[in-house]
């Protein structure tokens, strides 16, 4: 992942990825431009995946902490 990509928020990366997909689906670009768009899309997808995995880890941690606290209350 490029250093500038790590500064992108999830929503920014998602919105740019949507635009990349629209351009690719519309066609009319040269092979070189299409490949560049595809590569950018792959990078943006990695950024989105990174954010989603982080959010999932935070959620799992919060749920585990809640379950541990509830277990301690029952004793």
Helices and strands as residue ranges (DSSP letters): H 3-6, H 10-26, H 31-74
